[in-house]
C-alpha cells in the first residue's frame, strides 16, 4: 500500500472517530421527558432547534435520532418559541415556569406534553 493511501485511510478513520464523538452523549442541551415514553435533548442555534432522540414509542428511539426544526411564528413573549418541520412541531417555554414544552405530531395525530429536567 502506498503512503498516500495509508494517510488517506488514516484521515478517514480519524474523521469517523470525530463524527462518532459528535453524535454520542446526551446532546449537551436540556433534557425533556414527555408523555407516551418520549424523551429528548434539544440544542437551539440560528433559528433552529435540533431534537435528539425525540421519536414516538412506535418508532425506534436512540441518541442518534435527530430532528431539525426551523423557527415558526407563534408563542407569546420572549420566553416562548415554536419550531417545526413536516414531521413535528415543538413549542418551548410554556407553563408558569417556562420549563414545559409540547410536541405535536400531526401525521399520527399525537400531542405529548413535556417537562424540562
Biopython code that builds the backbone (N, CA, C, O; Angstrom):
import numpy as np
from Bio.PDB.StructureBuilder import StructureBuilder

atoms = [
    (1, "UNK", "N", (0.846, -1.173, 0.000)),
    (1, "UNK", "CA", (0.000, 0.000, 0.000)),
    (1, "UNK", "C", (0.894, 1.240, 0.000)),
    (1, "UNK", "O", (1.871, 1.308, 0.746)),
    (2, "UNK", "N", (0.566, 2.184, -0.811)),
    (2, "UNK", "CA", (1.383, 3.392, -0.900)),
    (2, "UNK", "C", (1.145, 4.291, 0.307)),
    (2, "UNK", "O", (0.157, 4.136, 1.025)),
    (3, "UNK", "N", (2.061, 5.232, 0.523)),
    (3, "UNK", "CA", (1.931, 6.159, 1.641)),
    (3, "UNK", "C", (0.695, 7.036, 1.500)),
    (3, "UNK", "O", (0.053, 7.375, 2.494)),
    (4, "UNK", "N", (0.361, 7.404, 0.270)),
    (4, "UNK", "CA", (-0.815, 8.256, 0.040)),
    (4, "UNK", "C", (-2.078, 7.548, 0.524)),
    (4, "UNK", "O", (-2.898, 8.140, 1.226)),
    (5, "UNK", "N", (-2.230, 6.273, 0.144)),
    (5, "UNK", "CA", (-3.416, 5.523, 0.569)),
    (5, "UNK", "C", (-3.417, 5.308, 2.070)),
    (5, "UNK", "O", (-4.479, 5.341, 2.692)),
    (6, "UNK", "N", (-2.268, 5.090, 2.659)),
    (6, "UNK", "CA", (-2.183, 4.905, 4.103)),
    (6, "UNK", "C", (-2.668, 6.160, 4.822)),
    (6, "UNK", "O", (-3.497, 6.077, 5.728)),
    (7, "UNK", "N", (-2.153, 7.325, 4.422)),
    (7, "UNK", "CA", (-2.554, 8.564, 5.074)),
    (7, "UNK", "C", (-4.011, 8.922, 4.796)),
    (7, "UNK", "O", (-4.693, 9.476, 5.658)),
    (8, "UNK", "N", (-4.486, 8.606, 3.592)),
    (8, "UNK", "CA", (-5.895, 8.855, 3.266)),
    (8, "UNK", "C", (-6.801, 7.982, 4.154)),
    (8, "UNK", "O", (-7.818, 8.451, 4.664)),
    (9, "UNK", "N", (-6.419, 6.718, 4.330)),
    (9, "UNK", "CA", (-7.190, 5.812, 5.194)),
    (9, "UNK", "C", (-7.167, 6.292, 6.638)),
    (9, "UNK", "O", (-8.188, 6.270, 7.326)),
    (10, "UNK", "N", (-6.006, 6.722, 7.089)),
    (10, "UNK", "CA", (-5.881, 7.235, 8.445)),
    (10, "UNK", "C", (-6.759, 8.473, 8.642)),
    (10, "UNK", "O", (-7.394, 8.637, 9.684)),
    (11, "UNK", "N", (-6.786, 9.330, 7.639)),
    (11, "UNK", "CA", (-7.615, 10.532, 7.689)),
    (11, "UNK", "C", (-9.097, 10.177, 7.778)),
    (11, "UNK", "O", (-9.833, 10.787, 8.554)),
    (12, "UNK", "N", (-9.538, 9.201, 6.996)),
    (12, "UNK", "CA", (-10.939, 8.778, 7.032)),
    (12, "UNK", "C", (-11.311, 8.170, 8.372)),
    (12, "UNK", "O", (-12.400, 8.424, 8.887)),
    (13, "UNK", "N", (-10.427, 7.375, 8.939)),
    (13, "UNK", "CA", (-10.686, 6.785, 10.253)),
    (13, "UNK", "C", (-10.793, 7.887, 11.303)),
    (13, "UNK", "O", (-11.689, 7.852, 12.146)),
    (14, "UNK", "N", (-9.897, 8.855, 11.261)),
    (14, "UNK", "CA", (-9.925, 9.961, 12.216)),
    (14, "UNK", "C", (-11.224, 10.761, 12.099)),
    (14, "UNK", "O", (-11.824, 11.122, 13.112)),
    (15, "UNK", "N", (-11.656, 11.037, 10.871)),
    (15, "UNK", "CA", (-12.918, 11.762, 10.661)),
    (15, "UNK", "C", (-14.102, 10.955, 11.198)),
    (15, "UNK", "O", (-15.027, 11.516, 11.785)),
    (16, "UNK", "N", (-14.066, 9.652, 10.996)),
    (16, "UNK", "CA", (-15.134, 8.797, 11.515)),
    (16, "UNK", "C", (-15.194, 8.816, 13.027)),
    (16, "UNK", "O", (-16.280, 8.841, 13.606)),
    (17, "UNK", "N", (-14.039, 8.804, 13.675)),
    (17, "UNK", "CA", (-13.997, 8.868, 15.137)),
    (17, "UNK", "C", (-14.558, 10.195, 15.622)),
    (17, "UNK", "O", (-15.338, 10.225, 16.573)),
    (18, "UNK", "N", (-14.170, 11.293, 14.981)),
    (18, "UNK", "CA", (-14.700, 12.601, 15.370)),
    (18, "UNK", "C", (-16.201, 12.684, 15.175)),
    (18, "UNK", "O", (-16.903, 13.229, 16.026)),
    (19, "UNK", "N", (-16.703, 12.157, 14.074)),
    (19, "UNK", "CA", (-18.138, 12.185, 13.819)),
    (19, "UNK", "C", (-18.873, 11.338, 14.842)),
    (19, "UNK", "O", (-19.966, 11.700, 15.279)),
    (20, "UNK", "N", (-18.289, 10.221, 15.225)),
    (20, "UNK", "CA", (-18.903, 9.374, 16.236)),
    (20, "UNK", "C", (-18.970, 10.059, 17.580)),
    (20, "UNK", "O", (-19.965, 9.924, 18.292)),
    (21, "UNK", "N", (-17.943, 10.786, 17.941)),
    (21, "UNK", "CA", (-17.944, 11.514, 19.204)),
    (21, "UNK", "C", (-18.986, 12.622, 19.195)),
    (21, "UNK", "O", (-19.626, 12.884, 20.214)),
    (22, "UNK", "N", (-19.156, 13.264, 18.068)),
    (22, "UNK", "CA", (-20.141, 14.355, 17.983)),
    (22, "UNK", "C", (-21.554, 13.826, 18.069)),
    (22, "UNK", "O", (-22.447, 14.551, 18.508)),
    (23, "UNK", "N", (-21.791, 12.595, 17.669)),
    (23, "UNK", "CA", (-23.147, 12.051, 17.660)),
    (23, "UNK", "C", (-23.525, 11.280, 18.894)),
    (23, "UNK", "O", (-24.630, 10.741, 18.946)),
    (24, "UNK", "N", (-22.659, 11.193, 19.905)),
    (24, "UNK", "CA", (-22.976, 10.434, 21.094)),
    (24, "UNK", "C", (-23.162, 11.354, 22.272)),
    (24, "UNK", "O", (-22.898, 12.554, 22.193)),
    (25, "UNK", "N", (-23.617, 10.785, 23.356)),
    (25, "UNK", "CA", (-23.820, 11.569, 24.569)),
    (25, "UNK", "C", (-25.239, 12.071, 24.640)),
    (25, "UNK", "O", (-26.088, 11.698, 23.830)),
    (26, "UNK", "N", (-25.491, 12.921, 25.615)),
    (26, "UNK", "CA", (-26.843, 13.402, 25.860)),
    (26, "UNK", "C", (-27.221, 14.544, 24.933)),
    (26, "UNK", "O", (-28.364, 15.000, 24.964)),
    (27, "UNK", "N", (-26.307, 15.013, 24.121)),
    (27, "UNK", "CA", (-26.606, 16.109, 23.230)),
    (27, "UNK", "C", (-26.214, 17.444, 23.816)),
    (27, "UNK", "O", (-26.163, 18.441, 23.096)),
    (28, "UNK", "N", (-25.932, 17.487, 25.127)),
    (28, "UNK", "CA", (-25.437, 18.694, 25.744)),
    (28, "UNK", "C", (-26.486, 19.737, 26.022)),
    (28, "UNK", "O", (-26.179, 20.731, 26.680)),
    (29, "UNK", "N", (-27.707, 19.570, 25.560)),
    (29, "UNK", "CA", (-28.750, 20.549, 25.804)),
    (29, "UNK", "C", (-29.681, 20.096, 26.905)),
    (29, "UNK", "O", (-29.462, 19.054, 27.522)),
    (30, "UNK", "N", (-30.720, 20.875, 27.155)),
    (30, "UNK", "CA", (-31.691, 20.497, 28.182)),
    (30, "UNK", "C", (-32.375, 19.175, 27.832)),
    (30, "UNK", "O", (-32.595, 18.864, 26.661)),
    (31, "UNK", "N", (-32.704, 18.411, 28.862)),
    (31, "UNK", "CA", (-33.400, 17.132, 28.687)),
    (31, "UNK", "C", (-34.878, 17.345, 28.990)),
    (31, "UNK", "O", (-35.234, 17.925, 30.016)),
    (32, "UNK", "N", (-35.725, 16.875, 28.097)),
    (32, "UNK", "CA", (-37.176, 16.934, 28.277)),
    (32, "UNK", "C", (-37.715, 15.512, 28.375)),
    (32, "UNK", "O", (-37.310, 14.638, 27.610)),
    (33, "UNK", "N", (-38.623, 15.282, 29.310)),
    (33, "UNK", "CA", (-39.312, 13.998, 29.453)),
    (33, "UNK", "C", (-40.781, 14.249, 29.212)),
    (33, "UNK", "O", (-41.373, 15.168, 29.778)),
    (34, "UNK", "N", (-41.369, 13.411, 28.356)),
    (34, "UNK", "CA", (-42.729, 13.662, 27.876)),
    (34, "UNK", "C", (-43.652, 12.482, 28.156)),
    (34, "UNK", "O", (-43.222, 11.403, 28.561)),
    (35, "UNK", "N", (-44.920, 12.728, 27.926)),
    (35, "UNK", "CA", (-45.914, 11.669, 27.941)),
    (35, "UNK", "C", (-45.589, 10.675, 26.831)),
    (35, "UNK", "O", (-44.804, 10.967, 25.929)),
    (36, "UNK", "N", (-46.194, 9.511, 26.910)),
    (36, "UNK", "CA", (-46.069, 8.478, 25.877)),
    (36, "UNK", "C", (-44.653, 7.929, 25.768)),
    (36, "UNK", "O", (-44.291, 7.374, 24.730)),
    (37, "UNK", "N", (-43.843, 8.070, 26.816)),
    (37, "UNK", "CA", (-42.499, 7.496, 26.815)),
    (37, "UNK", "C", (-41.490, 8.223, 25.947)),
    (37, "UNK", "O", (-40.463, 7.643, 25.594)),
    (38, "UNK", "N", (-41.746, 9.457, 25.597)),
    (38, "UNK", "CA", (-40.847, 10.232, 24.746)),
    (38, "UNK", "C", (-39.899, 11.040, 25.625)),
    (38, "UNK", "O", (-40.328, 11.675, 26.589)),
    (39, "UNK", "N", (-38.612, 11.015, 25.294)),
    (39, "UNK", "CA", (-37.607, 11.839, 25.974)),
    (39, "UNK", "C", (-36.629, 12.332, 24.917)),
    (39, "UNK", "O", (-36.333, 11.621, 23.957)),
    (40, "UNK", "N", (-36.128, 13.554, 25.097)),
    (40, "UNK", "CA", (-35.204, 14.108, 24.111)),
    (40, "UNK", "C", (-34.366, 15.207, 24.732)),
    (40, "UNK", "O", (-34.703, 15.750, 25.784)),
    (41, "UNK", "N", (-33.261, 15.526, 24.062)),
    (41, "UNK", "CA", (-32.476, 16.718, 24.383)),
    (41, "UNK", "C", (-32.625, 17.673, 23.213)),
    (41, "UNK", "O", (-32.949, 17.262, 22.099)),
    (42, "UNK", "N", (-32.387, 18.939, 23.470)),
    (42, "UNK", "CA", (-32.548, 19.936, 22.413)),
    (42, "UNK", "C", (-31.396, 20.928, 22.450)),
    (42, "UNK", "O", (-30.923, 21.316, 23.518)),
    (43, "UNK", "N", (-30.954, 21.330, 21.267)),
    (43, "UNK", "CA", (-29.967, 22.397, 21.106)),
    (43, "UNK", "C", (-30.593, 23.470, 20.236)),
    (43, "UNK", "O", (-31.180, 23.165, 19.197)),
    (44, "UNK", "N", (-30.473, 24.721, 20.651)),
    (44, "UNK", "CA", (-31.004, 25.851, 19.904)),
    (44, "UNK", "C", (-29.848, 26.636, 19.300)),
    (44, "UNK", "O", (-28.876, 26.952, 19.986)),
    (45, "UNK", "N", (-29.959, 26.949, 18.004)),
    (45, "UNK", "CA", (-28.938, 27.766, 17.338)),
    (45, "UNK", "C", (-29.496, 28.304, 16.025)),
    (45, "UNK", "O", (-30.121, 27.566, 15.263)),
    (46, "UNK", "N", (-29.272, 29.585, 15.762)),
    (46, "UNK", "CA", (-29.601, 30.205, 14.469)),
    (46, "UNK", "C", (-31.015, 29.887, 13.993)),
    (46, "UNK", "O", (-31.199, 29.407, 12.874)),
    (47, "UNK", "N", (-31.998, 30.146, 14.820)),
    (47, "UNK", "CA", (-33.409, 29.927, 14.470)),
    (47, "UNK", "C", (-33.733, 28.474, 14.147)),
    (47, "UNK", "O", (-34.665, 28.199, 13.391)),
    (48, "UNK", "N", (-32.972, 27.544, 14.714)),
    (48, "UNK", "CA", (-33.268, 26.124, 14.582)),
    (48, "UNK", "C", (-33.241, 25.475, 15.960)),
    (48, "UNK", "O", (-32.604, 25.976, 16.887)),
    (49, "UNK", "N", (-33.932, 24.371, 16.074)),
    (49, "UNK", "CA", (-33.881, 23.516, 17.255)),
    (49, "UNK", "C", (-33.568, 22.115, 16.759)),
    (49, "UNK", "O", (-34.264, 21.589, 15.890)),
    (50, "UNK", "N", (-32.523, 21.510, 17.307)),
    (50, "UNK", "CA", (-32.166, 20.145, 16.949)),
    (50, "UNK", "C", (-32.557, 19.258, 18.117)),
    (50, "UNK", "O", (-31.991, 19.355, 19.205)),
    (51, "UNK", "N", (-33.540, 18.386, 17.876)),
    (51, "UNK", "CA", (-34.020, 17.471, 18.898)),
    (51, "UNK", "C", (-33.339, 16.127, 18.703)),
    (51, "UNK", "O", (-33.386, 15.556, 17.613)),
    (52, "UNK", "N", (-32.711, 15.625, 19.744)),
    (52, "UNK", "CA", (-32.016, 14.338, 19.704)),
    (52, "UNK", "C", (-32.815, 13.315, 20.496)),
    (52, "UNK", "O", (-33.064, 13.499, 21.688)),
    (53, "UNK", "N", (-33.215, 12.237, 19.831)),
    (53, "UNK", "CA", (-33.916, 11.144, 20.499)),
    (53, "UNK", "C", (-35.410, 11.309, 20.597)),
    (53, "UNK", "O", (-36.040, 10.539, 21.323)),
    (54, "UNK", "N", (-36.025, 12.260, 19.917)),
    (54, "UNK", "CA", (-37.466, 12.515, 20.044)),
    (54, "UNK", "C", (-38.271, 11.679, 19.063)),
    (54, "UNK", "O", (-38.844, 12.208, 18.111)),
    (55, "UNK", "N", (-38.312, 10.397, 19.290)),
    (55, "UNK", "CA", (-39.124, 9.508, 18.450)),
    (55, "UNK", "C", (-40.329, 9.060, 19.242)),
    (55, "UNK", "O", (-40.291, 9.027, 20.472)),
    (56, "UNK", "N", (-41.376, 8.723, 18.564)),
    (56, "UNK", "CA", (-42.566, 8.221, 19.233)),
    (56, "UNK", "C", (-42.309, 6.794, 19.693)),
    (56, "UNK", "O", (-41.418, 6.134, 19.160)),
    (57, "UNK", "N", (-43.069, 6.299, 20.674)),
    (57, "UNK", "CA", (-42.852, 4.938, 21.149)),
    (57, "UNK", "C", (-42.991, 3.883, 20.062)),
    (57, "UNK", "O", (-42.365, 2.827, 20.158)),
    (58, "UNK", "N", (-43.788, 4.133, 19.036)),
    (58, "UNK", "CA", (-43.948, 3.156, 17.963)),
    (58, "UNK", "C", (-42.723, 3.076, 17.058)),
    (58, "UNK", "O", (-42.538, 2.081, 16.357)),
    (59, "UNK", "N", (-41.880, 4.120, 17.065)),
    (59, "UNK", "CA", (-40.662, 4.122, 16.261)),
    (59, "UNK", "C", (-39.462, 3.847, 17.139)),
    (59, "UNK", "O", (-39.542, 3.941, 18.363)),
    (60, "UNK", "N", (-38.354, 3.508, 16.514)),
    (60, "UNK", "CA", (-37.145, 3.277, 17.295)),
    (60, "UNK", "C", (-36.640, 4.612, 17.817)),
    (60, "UNK", "O", (-36.738, 5.634, 17.137)),
    (61, "UNK", "N", (-36.104, 4.596, 19.016)),
    (61, "UNK", "CA", (-35.610, 5.818, 19.617)),
    (61, "UNK", "C", (-34.193, 5.602, 20.097)),
    (61, "UNK", "O", (-33.870, 4.564, 20.674)),
    (62, "UNK", "N", (-33.362, 6.576, 19.857)),
    (62, "UNK", "CA", (-31.989, 6.487, 20.320)),
    (62, "UNK", "C", (-31.336, 7.840, 20.240)),
    (62, "UNK", "O", (-31.889, 8.782, 19.672)),
    (63, "UNK", "N", (-30.152, 7.930, 20.814)),
    (63, "UNK", "CA", (-29.444, 9.209, 20.836)),
    (63, "UNK", "C", (-29.122, 9.658, 19.421)),
    (63, "UNK", "O", (-29.056, 10.861, 19.168)),
    (64, "UNK", "N", (-28.917, 8.725, 18.486)),
    (64, "UNK", "CA", (-28.577, 9.081, 17.117)),
    (64, "UNK", "C", (-29.728, 9.669, 16.326)),
    (64, "UNK", "O", (-29.506, 10.289, 15.286)),
    (65, "UNK", "N", (-30.979, 9.483, 16.808)),
    (65, "UNK", "CA", (-32.133, 10.053, 16.118)),
    (65, "UNK", "C", (-32.122, 11.557, 16.313)),
    (65, "UNK", "O", (-31.965, 12.043, 17.433)),
    (66, "UNK", "N", (-32.288, 12.292, 15.225)),
    (66, "UNK", "CA", (-32.349, 13.738, 15.374)),
    (66, "UNK", "C", (-33.339, 14.326, 14.392)),
    (66, "UNK", "O", (-33.502, 13.843, 13.272)),
    (67, "UNK", "N", (-33.993, 15.381, 14.843)),
    (67, "UNK", "CA", (-34.907, 16.152, 14.010)),
    (67, "UNK", "C", (-34.459, 17.593, 14.042)),
    (67, "UNK", "O", (-34.223, 18.147, 15.115)),
    (68, "UNK", "N", (-34.339, 18.210, 12.876)),
    (68, "UNK", "CA", (-34.000, 19.628, 12.772)),
    (68, "UNK", "C", (-35.288, 20.378, 12.480)),
    (68, "UNK", "O", (-35.950, 20.123, 11.474)),
    (69, "UNK", "N", (-35.639, 21.299, 13.360)),
    (69, "UNK", "CA", (-36.855, 22.085, 13.224)),
    (69, "UNK", "C", (-36.477, 23.551, 13.039)),
    (69, "UNK", "O", (-35.514, 24.035, 13.634)),
    (70, "UNK", "N", (-37.237, 24.244, 12.216)),
    (70, "UNK", "CA", (-36.996, 25.664, 11.953)),
    (70, "UNK", "C", (-37.957, 26.514, 12.769)),
    (70, "UNK", "O", (-39.072, 26.089, 13.069)),
    (71, "UNK", "N", (-37.525, 27.706, 13.124)),
    (71, "UNK", "CA", (-38.330, 28.620, 13.942)),
    (71, "UNK", "C", (-39.609, 28.991, 13.211)),
    (71, "UNK", "O", (-39.597, 29.292, 12.018)),
    (72, "UNK", "N", (-40.708, 28.965, 13.944)),
    (72, "UNK", "CA", (-42.035, 29.297, 13.433)),
    (72, "UNK", "C", (-42.548, 30.551, 14.106)),
    (72, "UNK", "O", (-42.032, 30.992, 15.133)),
    (73, "UNK", "N", (-43.564, 31.105, 13.507)),
    (73, "UNK", "CA", (-44.294, 32.175, 14.177)),
    (73, "UNK", "C", (-45.109, 31.529, 15.289)),
    (73, "UNK", "O", (-45.443, 30.347, 15.217)),
    (74, "UNK", "N", (-45.414, 32.280, 16.276)),
    (74, "UNK", "CA", (-46.225, 31.757, 17.372)),
    (74, "UNK", "C", (-45.538, 31.956, 18.695)),
    (74, "UNK", "O", (-44.358, 32.303, 18.756)),
    (75, "UNK", "N", (-46.276, 31.738, 19.739)),
    (75, "UNK", "CA", (-45.756, 31.932, 21.079)),
    (75, "UNK", "C", (-46.036, 33.342, 21.555)),
    (75, "UNK", "O", (-46.273, 34.254, 20.762)),
    (76, "UNK", "N", (-46.003, 33.497, 22.858)),
    (76, "UNK", "CA", (-46.268, 34.800, 23.452)),
    (76, "UNK", "C", (-45.061, 35.227, 24.266)),
    (76, "UNK", "O", (-44.591, 34.484, 25.128)),
    (77, "UNK", "N", (-44.569, 36.399, 24.000)),
    (77, "UNK", "CA", (-43.429, 36.918, 24.744)),
    (77, "UNK", "C", (-42.118, 36.308, 24.287)),
    (77, "UNK", "O", (-42.080, 35.457, 23.397)),
    (78, "UNK", "N", (-41.050, 36.761, 24.915)),
    (78, "UNK", "CA", (-39.716, 36.299, 24.539)),
    (78, "UNK", "C", (-39.430, 34.898, 25.044)),
    (78, "UNK", "O", (-38.533, 34.231, 24.527)),
    (79, "UNK", "N", (-40.165, 34.440, 26.034)),
    (79, "UNK", "CA", (-39.898, 33.138, 26.646)),
    (79, "UNK", "C", (-40.348, 31.974, 25.763)),
    (79, "UNK", "O", (-39.715, 30.918, 25.779)),
    (80, "UNK", "N", (-41.413, 32.141, 25.002)),
    (80, "UNK", "CA", (-41.948, 31.052, 24.193)),
    (80, "UNK", "C", (-41.346, 31.060, 22.797)),
    (80, "UNK", "O", (-41.150, 32.114, 22.192)),
    (81, "UNK", "N", (-41.056, 29.859, 22.297)),
    (81, "UNK", "CA", (-40.508, 29.713, 20.952)),
    (81, "UNK", "C", (-41.074, 28.446, 20.327)),
    (81, "UNK", "O", (-41.106, 27.395, 20.967)),
    (82, "UNK", "N", (-41.522, 28.545, 19.074)),
    (82, "UNK", "CA", (-42.121, 27.418, 18.367)),
    (82, "UNK", "C", (-41.254, 27.072, 17.162)),
    (82, "UNK", "O", (-40.750, 27.955, 16.467)),
    (83, "UNK", "N", (-41.089, 25.771, 16.925)),
    (83, "UNK", "CA", (-40.269, 25.254, 15.832)),
    (83, "UNK", "C", (-41.025, 24.121, 15.165)),
    (83, "UNK", "O", (-41.828, 23.446, 15.808)),
    (84, "UNK", "N", (-40.770, 23.904, 13.853)),
    (84, "UNK", "CA", (-41.460, 22.797, 13.185)),
    (84, "UNK", "C", (-40.682, 22.302, 11.969)),
    (84, "UNK", "O", (-39.792, 22.975, 11.448)),
    (85, "UNK", "N", (-41.054, 21.104, 11.545)),
    (85, "UNK", "CA", (-40.660, 20.520, 10.269)),
    (85, "UNK", "C", (-41.878, 19.734, 9.796)),
    (85, "UNK", "O", (-42.882, 19.728, 10.508)),
    (86, "UNK", "N", (-41.853, 19.078, 8.656)),
    (86, "UNK", "CA", (-43.059, 18.381, 8.194)),
    (86, "UNK", "C", (-43.527, 17.261, 9.134)),
    (86, "UNK", "O", (-44.698, 16.881, 9.092)),
    (87, "UNK", "N", (-42.652, 16.735, 9.964)),
    (87, "UNK", "CA", (-42.999, 15.613, 10.830)),
    (87, "UNK", "C", (-43.523, 16.029, 12.198)),
    (87, "UNK", "O", (-44.347, 15.326, 12.782)),
    (88, "UNK", "N", (-43.053, 17.169, 12.719)),
    (88, "UNK", "CA", (-43.452, 17.570, 14.067)),
    (88, "UNK", "C", (-43.389, 19.072, 14.266)),
    (88, "UNK", "O", (-42.784, 19.807, 13.485)),
    (89, "UNK", "N", (-44.041, 19.505, 15.347)),
    (89, "UNK", "CA", (-43.981, 20.894, 15.804)),
    (89, "UNK", "C", (-43.648, 20.855, 17.287)),
    (89, "UNK", "O", (-44.258, 20.092, 18.036)),
    (90, "UNK", "N", (-42.695, 21.661, 17.718)),
    (90, "UNK", "CA", (-42.294, 21.722, 19.118)),
    (90, "UNK", "C", (-42.518, 23.135, 19.636)),
    (90, "UNK", "O", (-42.124, 24.116, 19.005)),
    (91, "UNK", "N", (-43.153, 23.218, 20.789)),
    (91, "UNK", "CA", (-43.452, 24.501, 21.423)),
    (91, "UNK", "C", (-42.733, 24.533, 22.769)),
    (91, "UNK", "O", (-43.019, 23.717, 23.645)),
    (92, "UNK", "N", (-41.805, 25.468, 22.937)),
    (92, "UNK", "CA", (-40.984, 25.552, 24.145)),
    (92, "UNK", "C", (-41.326, 26.795, 24.944)),
    (92, "UNK", "O", (-41.880, 27.756, 24.409)),
    (93, "UNK", "N", (-40.992, 26.774, 26.234)),
    (93, "UNK", "CA", (-41.177, 27.932, 27.107)),
    (93, "UNK", "C", (-42.592, 28.074, 27.618)),
    (93, "UNK", "O", (-43.028, 29.184, 27.923)),
    (94, "UNK", "N", (-43.317, 26.976, 27.717)),
    (94, "UNK", "CA", (-44.708, 27.020, 28.160)),
    (94, "UNK", "C", (-44.791, 26.828, 29.672)),
    (94, "UNK", "O", (-43.808, 26.467, 30.320)),
    (95, "UNK", "N", (-45.974, 27.076, 30.219)),
    (95, "UNK", "CA", (-46.204, 26.911, 31.647)),
    (95, "UNK", "C", (-45.737, 28.113, 32.435)),
    (95, "UNK", "O", (-45.058, 28.998, 31.913)),
    (96, "UNK", "N", (-46.116, 28.129, 33.712)),
    (96, "UNK", "CA", (-45.772, 29.266, 34.570)),
    (96, "UNK", "C", (-44.267, 29.410, 34.740)),
    (96, "UNK", "O", (-43.756, 30.526, 34.831)),
    (97, "UNK", "N", (-43.550, 28.284, 34.785)),
    (97, "UNK", "CA", (-42.100, 28.329, 34.994)),
    (97, "UNK", "C", (-41.314, 28.421, 33.690)),
    (97, "UNK", "O", (-40.118, 28.710, 33.711)),
    (98, "UNK", "N", (-41.974, 28.177, 32.549)),
    (98, "UNK", "CA", (-41.289, 28.176, 31.256)),
    (98, "UNK", "C", (-40.539, 26.884, 30.989)),
    (98, "UNK", "O", (-39.806, 26.795, 30.004)),
    (99, "UNK", "N", (-40.705, 25.869, 31.852)),
    (99, "UNK", "CA", (-39.994, 24.599, 31.704)),
    (99, "UNK", "C", (-40.807, 23.562, 30.934)),
    (99, "UNK", "O", (-40.333, 22.445, 30.730)),
    (100, "UNK", "N", (-41.998, 23.900, 30.510)),
    (100, "UNK", "CA", (-42.851, 22.948, 29.810)),
    (100, "UNK", "C", (-42.727, 23.118, 28.301)),
    (100, "UNK", "O", (-42.392, 24.191, 27.800)),
    (101, "UNK", "N", (-43.008, 22.030, 27.596)),
    (101, "UNK", "CA", (-42.992, 22.031, 26.128)),
    (101, "UNK", "C", (-44.088, 21.101, 25.642)),
    (101, "UNK", "O", (-44.603, 20.274, 26.395)),
    (102, "UNK", "N", (-44.432, 21.247, 24.383)),
    (102, "UNK", "CA", (-45.417, 20.372, 23.746)),
    (102, "UNK", "C", (-44.842, 19.931, 22.409)),
    (102, "UNK", "O", (-44.347, 20.752, 21.637)),
    (103, "UNK", "N", (-44.910, 18.625, 22.140)),
    (103, "UNK", "CA", (-44.563, 18.080, 20.829)),
    (103, "UNK", "C", (-45.854, 17.686, 20.138)),
    (103, "UNK", "O", (-46.686, 16.984, 20.712)),
    (104, "UNK", "N", (-46.019, 18.138, 18.909)),
    (104, "UNK", "CA", (-47.200, 17.787, 18.112)),
    (104, "UNK", "C", (-46.733, 17.032, 16.872)),
    (104, "UNK", "O", (-45.899, 17.515, 16.106)),
    (105, "UNK", "N", (-47.293, 15.833, 16.693)),
    (105, "UNK", "CA", (-47.014, 15.001, 15.521)),
    (105, "UNK", "C", (-48.288, 14.972, 14.683)),
    (105, "UNK", "O", (-49.138, 14.113, 14.917)),
    (106, "UNK", "N", (-48.456, 15.869, 13.724)),
    (106, "UNK", "CA", (-49.730, 15.991, 13.004)),
    (106, "UNK", "C", (-50.086, 14.772, 12.156)),
    (106, "UNK", "O", (-51.266, 14.547, 11.891)),
    (107, "UNK", "N", (-49.117, 13.989, 11.727)),
    (107, "UNK", "CA", (-49.422, 12.850, 10.871)),
    (107, "UNK", "C", (-49.971, 11.659, 11.645)),
    (107, "UNK", "O", (-50.574, 10.769, 11.045)),
    (108, "UNK", "N", (-49.776, 11.617, 12.977)),
    (108, "UNK", "CA", (-50.201, 10.450, 13.744)),
    (108, "UNK", "C", (-51.688, 10.457, 14.124)),
    (108, "UNK", "O", (-52.251, 9.379, 13.935)),
    (109, "UNK", "N", (-52.374, 11.365, 14.579)),
    (109, "UNK", "CA", (-52.032, 12.590, 15.305)),
    (109, "UNK", "C", (-51.718, 12.260, 16.764)),
    (109, "UNK", "O", (-52.343, 11.385, 17.364)),
    (110, "UNK", "N", (-50.743, 12.973, 17.321)),
    (110, "UNK", "CA", (-50.312, 12.759, 18.686)),
    (110, "UNK", "C", (-49.827, 14.072, 19.251)),
    (110, "UNK", "O", (-49.147, 14.835, 18.565)),
    (111, "UNK", "N", (-50.174, 14.346, 20.507)),
    (111, "UNK", "CA", (-49.681, 15.508, 21.226)),
    (111, "UNK", "C", (-49.069, 14.992, 22.518)),
    (111, "UNK", "O", (-49.707, 14.234, 23.248)),
    (112, "UNK", "N", (-47.843, 15.394, 22.804)),
    (112, "UNK", "CA", (-47.160, 14.974, 24.032)),
    (112, "UNK", "C", (-46.728, 16.196, 24.813)),
    (112, "UNK", "O", (-46.018, 17.058, 24.295)),
    (113, "UNK", "N", (-47.158, 16.266, 26.057)),
    (113, "UNK", "CA", (-46.732, 17.341, 26.942)),
    (113, "UNK", "C", (-45.425, 16.910, 27.622)),
    (113, "UNK", "O", (-45.272, 15.757, 28.025)),
    (114, "UNK", "N", (-44.483, 17.864, 27.739)),
    (114, "UNK", "CA", (-43.142, 17.556, 28.238)),
    (114, "UNK", "C", (-42.744, 18.520, 29.341)),
    (114, "UNK", "O", (-43.294, 19.614, 29.469)),
    (115, "UNK", "N", (-41.761, 18.081, 30.143)),
    (115, "UNK", "CA", (-41.204, 18.912, 31.214)),
    (115, "UNK", "C", (-39.686, 18.820, 31.153)),
    (115, "UNK", "O", (-39.121, 17.733, 31.031)),
    (116, "UNK", "N", (-39.035, 19.977, 31.240)),
    (116, "UNK", "CA", (-37.565, 20.020, 31.228)),
    (116, "UNK", "C", (-37.052, 19.610, 32.606)),
    (116, "UNK", "O", (-37.557, 20.068, 33.631)),
    (117, "UNK", "N", (-36.037, 18.735, 32.614)),
    (117, "UNK", "CA", (-35.413, 18.293, 33.876)),
    (117, "UNK", "C", (-34.690, 19.435, 34.538)),
    (117, "UNK", "O", (-34.104, 19.259, 35.606)),
]
sb = StructureBuilder()
sb.init_structure("model")
sb.init_model(0)
sb.init_chain("A")
sb.init_seg("    ")
for serial, (resi, resn, name, xyz) in enumerate(atoms, 1):
    if name == "N":
        sb.init_residue(resn, " ", resi, " ")
    sb.init_atom(name, np.array(xyz, "f"), 0.0, 1.0, " ", f" {name:<3s}", serial, name[0])
structure = sb.get_structure()
